[in-house]
Amino acid sequence: SLFILFSNSLSELPSPKIKSKTLFVKMLTTDASNLMSKAQTKEEKDITKKVYEIIRYSDPVSNDALSAIESQITVRFKEFENAICENSEKATSLGEELIILIEDRNTKCKLLK
């Protein structure tokens, strides 16, 4: 009886495979959240919030077929992060490009289900 309860609770835990497939969006969400506090101008605050929101509401489960676009998102996010930290005027356009990439990833993610 105790064994049955224990085994049932184990089956409800996410498998390591699922954890690794959700890691990309979880890490990106954390990075985007942290970046919002570094934004200084109103434009930077607005775009960092938009980026955070779209990542936050993205499908967390990744797929091997999404690896190319997720690599592009990672590179673009780093550029966006650097632009925010350097108070660059490119921040807004990089943020908008990042949003387009994330929307594209989300669309492809839906197609793969």
C-alpha positions in Angstrom: 0.0 0.0 0.0 2.8 2.4 0.9 4.7 1.2 -2.2 1.7 1.8 -4.4 1.3 5.4 -3.1 5.0 6.0 -3.6 5.1 4.6 -7.1 2.0 6.6 -8.0 3.6 9.8 -6.8 6.8 9.0 -8.8 4.8 8.6 -12.0 3.4 12.1 -11.6 6.9 13.7 -11.5 8.2 15.1 -14.8 10.7 12.9 -16.4 14.2 14.1 -16.9 13.5 14.1 -20.7 10.6 16.5 -20.3 12.7 18.7 -17.9 15.4 19.0 -20.5 12.9 19.8 -23.3 11.4 22.6 -21.2 14.8 24.0 -20.1 15.2 26.4 -23.1 12.0 28.4 -22.5 12.5 28.4 -18.7 16.1 29.7 -19.0 15.1 32.3 -21.6 12.2 33.4 -19.4 14.5 33.9 -16.4 17.0 35.9 -18.6 14.3 38.1 -20.0 12.9 38.8 -16.5 16.3 39.8 -15.3 16.9 42.0 -18.3 13.8 44.0 -17.6 15.5 45.4 -14.5 18.4 46.6 -16.6 16.3 48.7 -19.0 16.7 52.4 -18.4 14.6 54.3 -20.9 10.9 54.0 -21.5 11.5 52.4 -24.9 13.8 49.8 -23.4 11.4 49.1 -20.6 8.6 48.6 -23.0 10.5 46.3 -25.4 12.0 44.2 -22.6 8.5 43.7 -21.1 7.1 42.7 -24.6 10.0 40.2 -25.0 9.5 38.8 -21.5 5.7 38.5 -22.0 6.0 36.6 -25.3 8.6 34.2 -23.9 6.6 33.7 -20.7 3.5 32.6 -22.6 5.4 30.5 -25.1 5.0 26.8 -25.3 7.6 25.5 -22.9 8.1 22.1 -24.6 10.8 22.1 -27.2 11.4 19.7 -30.0 14.5 18.6 -31.9 13.0 20.1 -35.1 13.1 23.6 -33.3 16.8 23.5 -32.6 17.8 25.8 -35.5 15.3 28.5 -34.6 16.1 28.2 -30.9 19.7 28.8 -31.7 18.8 31.9 -33.7 16.7 33.1 -30.7 19.6 32.5 -28.3 22.0 34.5 -30.5 19.4 37.3 -31.1 18.6 37.4 -27.3 22.3 37.9 -26.5 22.5 40.8 -29.0 19.3 42.3 -27.5 20.7 41.9 -24.0 24.0 43.6 -25.0 22.0 46.4 -26.6 20.0 47.0 -23.5 23.0 46.9 -21.2 24.9 49.4 -23.5 21.8 51.7 -23.9 22.1 51.1 -27.6 19.5 52.6 -30.0 19.4 49.2 -31.7 17.6 47.7 -28.6 14.1 48.3 -29.9 14.7 46.9 -33.4 16.6 43.9 -32.0 13.7 43.2 -29.5 11.2 43.3 -32.4 13.3 40.9 -34.4 13.4 38.6 -31.3 9.7 38.8 -30.9 9.2 37.7 -34.6 11.6 34.8 -34.1 9.8 33.7 -30.9 6.4 33.9 -32.6 7.8 31.8 -35.5 9.1 29.2 -33.0 5.6 29.1 -31.3 3.9 28.6 -34.6 6.2 25.8 -35.6 5.8 24.3 -32.1 2.0 24.1 -32.6 2.5 22.4 -36.0 4.7 19.7 -34.4 2.0 18.7 -31.9 
